[in-house]
Amino acid sequence: MPTIHTYLFDLDGTLIDSIRLILESYRHTLIQHRHEAPPDRFWLQGLGKPLREQLREVTQDQDEIEAMVETYREFNFLHHDSLVRPFPGIRAAVSVLKLAGANLGIVTSKTSKGLERGLFIGGLDDLFATRVSADDVSNHKPDPEPVLRALELLGVPTQGVVFIGDSPHDVAAGRAAGVLTAAVLWGPFTRAELQSAEPDYWLNDPWDITGLASVVKR
């Protein structure tokens, strides 16, 4: 098993349980603008993609997309703090990595504002110095650019790096960037739904993160 010195994490569905908030935000937005909303599974299939990309699945009208984005964000931020929480055990697991001297980073398709708020409410904002949001890249997951941007900020090569996420898009981005990948099973996707993405590791519980490989200080 290779020594892993750098752990990159997705945010939603991996570090924080925000899935209910996301789904309710989409449902509210589509009802407001279209008077009906697709089923939750429609949105889950694109989880990990930026908001505008998701909305392009229901409309190509750019003005309508921008109006939907405004509605979504207004609802999302209004209800964010009451519906978001860290997954049980996640802080303890990540803290072990930090104390061991591992490099830690966040790679998310959220805006920087949403990222910072999610980490704060989740009680995780002191653990990650390196953070890559949708505002920091031109191309988004499953494109490798966000993962490669995190590696650039950390100043590390692809060897010895694992990207941990809950969606097929996370695994695809990590694989395309040339790093190891780990799929978490405490998020909204089942193992069967993630199987085709072919992650290098399966994580059943947050504590499994600490057993991926030995951690060395750099």
Sine and cosine of phi, psi and omega as CSV:
sin_phi,cos_phi,sin_psi,cos_psi,sin_omega,cos_omega
0.00,0.00,0.77,-0.64,-0.03,-1.00
-0.94,0.35,0.48,-0.87,0.10,-1.00
-0.97,0.26,0.78,-0.63,0.00,-1.00
-0.96,-0.27,0.84,-0.55,-0.01,-1.00
-0.94,-0.34,-0.23,0.97,-0.06,-1.00
-0.72,-0.70,0.79,-0.61,-0.02,-1.00
-0.87,-0.48,0.90,-0.43,0.08,-1.00
-0.97,-0.23,0.66,-0.75,-0.07,-1.00
-0.82,-0.57,0.66,-0.75,0.31,-0.95
-0.94,0.34,0.23,-0.97,-0.02,-1.00
-0.98,-0.22,-0.94,0.33,-0.08,-1.00
-0.93,0.37,0.80,-0.60,0.02,-1.00
0.99,0.11,-0.09,1.00,0.00,-1.00
-0.87,-0.49,-0.83,0.55,0.05,-1.00
-0.99,-0.11,-0.65,0.76,-0.01,-1.00
-0.85,-0.53,0.57,-0.82,0.04,-1.00
-1.00,0.01,1.00,-0.07,-0.06,-1.00
-0.84,-0.54,0.20,0.98,-0.11,-0.99
-0.90,0.44,-0.67,0.74,0.03,-1.00
-0.87,0.50,-0.68,0.74,0.02,-1.00
-0.87,0.49,-0.72,0.70,-0.02,-1.00
-0.88,0.48,-0.75,0.67,-0.05,-1.00
-0.91,0.41,-0.66,0.75,0.03,-1.00
-0.92,0.39,-0.54,0.84,0.03,-1.00
-0.92,0.38,-0.68,0.73,0.06,-1.00
-0.91,0.42,-0.70,0.71,-0.03,-1.00
-0.87,0.49,-0.73,0.68,0.02,-1.00
-0.86,0.50,-0.70,0.71,-0.04,-1.00
-0.89,0.47,-0.74,0.68,-0.05,-1.00
-0.94,0.34,-0.57,0.82,0.05,-1.00
-0.92,0.40,-0.65,0.76,0.02,-1.00
-0.90,0.44,-0.62,0.78,-0.12,-0.99
-0.98,-0.18,-0.47,0.88,-0.07,-1.00
-0.84,-0.55,-0.08,1.00,0.03,-1.00
0.92,0.38,0.13,0.99,0.13,-0.99
-0.35,-0.94,0.43,-0.90,-0.06,-1.00
-0.79,-0.62,0.61,-0.80,0.09,-1.00
-0.89,0.46,0.32,-0.95,0.04,-1.00
-0.90,0.44,0.37,-0.93,-0.05,-1.00
-0.82,0.57,-0.59,0.81,-0.07,-1.00
-0.89,0.46,-0.46,0.89,0.04,-1.00
-0.86,0.51,-0.70,0.72,-0.03,-1.00
-0.97,0.23,-0.58,0.82,-0.01,-1.00
-0.89,0.45,-0.53,0.85,0.00,-1.00
-0.87,0.49,-0.47,0.88,-0.01,-1.00
-0.97,-0.25,0.18,0.98,-0.02,-1.00
-0.84,0.54,0.75,-0.66,-0.06,-1.00
0.96,-0.30,-0.27,0.96,0.08,-1.00
-1.00,0.00,0.42,-0.91,0.05,-1.00
-0.89,0.46,0.37,-0.93,-0.06,-1.00
-0.82,0.57,-0.75,0.66,-0.05,-1.00
-0.89,0.45,-0.60,0.80,0.03,-1.00
-0.90,0.43,-0.64,0.77,0.04,-1.00
-0.89,0.45,-0.70,0.71,-0.05,-1.00
-0.93,0.36,-0.40,0.92,0.07,-1.00
-0.92,0.39,-0.21,0.98,0.08,-1.00
-0.96,0.28,-0.30,0.95,-0.01,-1.00
-0.91,-0.41,-0.29,0.96,0.03,-1.00
-0.39,-0.92,0.57,-0.82,0.08,-1.00
-0.97,-0.25,-0.01,1.00,0.00,-1.00
-0.97,0.23,0.93,-0.36,-0.10,-1.00
-0.90,0.44,-0.59,0.81,0.03,-1.00
-0.91,0.42,-0.65,0.76,0.03,-1.00
-0.92,0.39,-0.63,0.78,0.04,-1.00
-0.86,0.50,-0.72,0.70,-0.02,-1.00
-0.90,0.43,-0.61,0.79,0.05,-1.00
-0.91,0.41,-0.64,0.77,0.04,-1.00
-0.91,0.41,-0.63,0.78,0.03,-1.00
-0.86,0.51,-0.69,0.72,0.01,-1.00
-0.89,0.46,-0.70,0.71,0.00,-1.00
-0.90,0.44,-0.70,0.71,-0.01,-1.00
-0.86,0.51,-0.77,0.64,-0.09,-1.00
-0.92,0.39,-0.59,0.81,0.04,-1.00
-0.88,0.47,-0.73,0.68,0.01,-1.00
-0.93,0.38,-0.68,0.74,-0.07,-1.00
-0.88,0.47,-0.74,0.67,-0.03,-1.00
-0.95,0.32,-0.50,0.86,0.03,-1.00
-0.90,0.43,-0.61,0.79,-0.09,-1.00
-0.96,-0.27,-0.01,1.00,-0.13,-0.99
-0.81,0.59,-0.82,0.58,-0.17,-0.99
-0.93,0.38,-0.43,0.90,-0.01,-1.00
-1.00,0.08,-0.29,0.96,-0.09,-1.00
-0.92,-0.39,-0.09,1.00,-0.05,-1.00
-0.95,-0.32,0.67,-0.74,0.06,-1.00
-0.45,-0.89,0.41,-0.91,0.05,-1.00
-0.96,0.29,0.47,-0.88,0.11,-0.99
-0.93,0.36,0.65,-0.76,0.00,-1.00
-0.83,0.56,0.77,-0.64,0.05,-1.00
1.00,0.01,-0.16,0.99,-0.10,-1.00
-0.94,0.33,-0.64,0.77,-0.01,-1.00
-0.90,0.43,-0.67,0.74,-0.01,-1.00
-0.88,0.48,-0.68,0.73,-0.02,-1.00
-0.91,0.42,-0.72,0.69,-0.02,-1.00
-0.92,0.38,-0.57,0.82,0.02,-1.00
-0.89,0.46,-0.58,0.81,0.05,-1.00
-0.88,0.48,-0.69,0.72,0.02,-1.00
-0.89,0.45,-0.68,0.73,-0.02,-1.00
-0.90,0.44,-0.70,0.72,0.00,-1.00
-0.91,0.42,-0.47,0.88,0.01,-1.00
-0.98,0.18,-0.12,0.99,0.05,-1.00
1.00,-0.07,0.24,0.97,0.01,-1.00
-0.95,0.32,0.46,-0.89,0.17,-0.99
-0.98,0.18,0.70,-0.71,-0.03,-1.00
-0.80,-0.60,0.65,-0.76,0.03,-1.00
-0.50,-0.86,0.37,-0.93,0.06,-1.00
-0.93,-0.36,0.70,-0.72,0.11,-0.99
-0.76,-0.65,0.95,-0.32,-0.09,-1.00
-0.69,-0.72,0.40,-0.92,0.08,-1.00
-1.00,-0.02,0.06,1.00,0.09,-1.00
-0.96,0.28,0.34,-0.94,0.15,-0.99
-0.94,0.35,0.28,-0.96,0.01,-1.00
-0.88,0.48,-0.58,0.81,0.02,-1.00
-0.90,0.44,-0.71,0.70,0.02,-1.00
-0.92,0.40,-0.62,0.79,0.03,-1.00
-0.88,0.48,-0.77,0.64,-0.04,-1.00
-0.88,0.47,-0.65,0.76,-0.01,-1.00
-0.93,0.38,-0.66,0.76,0.01,-1.00
-0.89,0.46,-0.68,0.73,0.03,-1.00
-0.91,0.41,-0.63,0.77,-0.02,-1.00
-0.91,0.41,-0.77,0.64,-0.01,-1.00
-0.91,0.42,-0.54,0.84,0.02,-1.00
-0.98,0.19,-0.07,1.00,0.00,-1.00
0.93,0.38,0.53,0.85,-0.09,-1.00
-0.86,-0.52,0.07,1.00,-0.17,-0.98
-0.94,0.35,-0.25,0.97,0.01,-1.00
-1.00,-0.04,0.00,1.00,-0.11,-0.99
-0.99,-0.14,-0.35,0.94,-0.14,-0.99
-0.82,-0.57,0.94,-0.35,0.05,-1.00
-0.99,0.10,-0.52,0.85,-0.02,-1.00
-0.99,-0.16,0.84,-0.55,-0.09,-1.00
-0.65,-0.76,0.82,-0.57,0.04,-1.00
-0.89,-0.46,0.87,-0.50,-0.01,-1.00
-0.92,-0.40,-0.01,-1.00,0.04,-1.00
-0.88,0.47,-0.40,0.92,-0.02,-1.00
-0.97,0.24,-0.22,0.98,-0.14,-0.99
-0.99,-0.17,-0.10,1.00,-0.07,-1.00
-0.68,-0.73,0.30,-0.95,0.06,-1.00
-1.00,-0.04,-0.54,0.84,0.00,-1.00
-0.90,-0.43,0.59,-0.81,-0.14,-0.99
-0.88,-0.48,0.28,-0.96,0.04,-1.00
-0.77,0.64,0.69,-0.72,0.26,0.97
-1.00,0.09,0.14,0.99,0.12,-0.99
-0.90,0.43,0.56,-0.83,-0.04,-1.00
-0.97,0.24,-0.15,0.99,-0.13,-0.99
-0.80,0.60,-0.71,0.71,-0.01,-1.00
-0.88,0.48,-0.63,0.78,0.02,-1.00
-0.92,0.40,-0.70,0.71,0.01,-1.00
-0.91,0.42,-0.55,0.84,0.05,-1.00
-0.91,0.42,-0.65,0.76,0.04,-1.00
-0.89,0.46,-0.66,0.75,0.02,-1.00
-0.91,0.42,-0.61,0.79,0.05,-1.00
-0.89,0.46,-0.71,0.71,0.00,-1.00
-0.91,0.42,-0.59,0.81,0.00,-1.00
-0.98,0.17,-0.34,0.94,-0.02,-1.00
0.95,0.32,0.63,0.78,-0.02,-1.00
-0.81,-0.58,0.45,-0.89,0.07,-1.00
-0.98,0.18,0.05,-1.00,-0.03,-1.00
-0.96,0.29,-0.46,0.89,-0.01,-1.00
-0.92,0.38,0.72,-0.69,0.01,-1.00
1.00,0.10,0.28,0.96,-0.02,-1.00
-0.89,-0.45,0.65,-0.76,0.11,-0.99
-0.80,-0.61,0.68,-0.74,0.09,-1.00
-0.95,-0.30,0.83,-0.56,-0.10,-0.99
-0.94,-0.34,0.84,-0.54,-0.02,-1.00
-0.45,-0.89,0.10,-0.99,-0.09,-1.00
-0.95,-0.30,-0.16,0.99,-0.12,-0.99
-0.87,-0.50,0.35,-0.94,0.07,-1.00
-0.84,0.54,-0.52,0.86,0.00,-1.00
-0.92,0.39,-0.56,0.83,0.06,-1.00
-0.90,0.43,-0.75,0.66,-0.02,-1.00
-0.88,0.47,-0.68,0.74,0.00,-1.00
-0.89,0.46,-0.66,0.75,0.01,-1.00
-0.90,0.44,-0.69,0.73,0.01,-1.00
-0.90,0.44,-0.70,0.71,0.01,-1.00
-0.89,0.46,-0.68,0.74,0.00,-1.00
-0.91,0.41,-0.48,0.88,0.02,-1.00
-0.99,0.14,-0.20,0.98,0.03,-1.00
1.00,0.06,0.35,0.94,0.04,-1.00
-0.95,-0.31,0.20,-0.98,0.10,-0.99
-0.94,0.34,0.41,-0.91,-0.01,-1.00
-0.76,-0.65,0.52,-0.85,0.05,-1.00
-0.70,-0.72,0.76,-0.65,0.00,-1.00
-0.98,-0.22,0.79,-0.61,0.02,-1.00
-1.00,-0.02,0.57,-0.82,-0.05,-1.00
-0.93,-0.36,0.24,0.97,0.11,-0.99
-0.99,-0.16,0.04,1.00,0.05,-1.00
-1.00,-0.01,-0.33,-0.94,-0.09,-1.00
-0.99,0.15,-0.17,0.99,-0.06,-1.00
-0.98,-0.19,0.62,-0.78,0.05,-1.00
-1.00,0.08,0.22,-0.97,0.05,-1.00
-0.87,0.49,-0.63,0.78,0.00,-1.00
-0.88,0.47,-0.62,0.79,-0.01,-1.00
-0.95,0.30,-0.43,0.90,-0.02,-1.00
-1.00,-0.10,-0.21,0.98,-0.13,-0.99
-0.83,0.56,-0.69,0.72,-0.07,-1.00
-0.92,0.40,-0.33,0.94,0.03,-1.00
-0.97,0.26,-0.32,0.95,0.08,-1.00
0.84,0.55,0.86,0.50,0.07,-1.00
-0.93,0.38,0.39,-0.92,0.03,-1.00
-0.97,0.25,-0.51,0.86,-0.03,-1.00
-0.73,-0.69,0.49,-0.87,0.14,-0.99
-0.91,-0.41,0.73,-0.68,-0.01,-1.00
-0.87,-0.49,0.92,-0.39,-0.01,-1.00
-0.99,0.11,-0.45,0.89,-0.11,-0.99
-0.59,-0.81,0.54,-0.84,0.00,-1.00
-0.79,0.62,-0.56,0.83,-0.03,-1.00
-0.91,0.41,-0.37,0.93,0.04,-1.00
-0.88,0.48,-0.37,0.93,0.02,-1.00
-0.85,0.53,-0.63,0.78,-0.08,-1.00
-0.95,0.31,-0.24,0.97,-0.02,-1.00
-0.98,-0.22,0.15,0.99,-0.02,-1.00
-0.87,0.49,-0.72,0.69,0.00,-1.00
-0.17,-0.99,0.22,-0.98,0.04,-1.00
-0.91,0.41,0.57,-0.82,-0.03,-1.00
-0.93,-0.36,0.72,-0.69,0.02,-1.00
-0.84,-0.54,0.53,-0.85,0.06,-1.00
-0.96,0.26,0.59,-0.81,0.00,-1.00
-0.93,-0.37,0.00,0.00,0.00,0.00
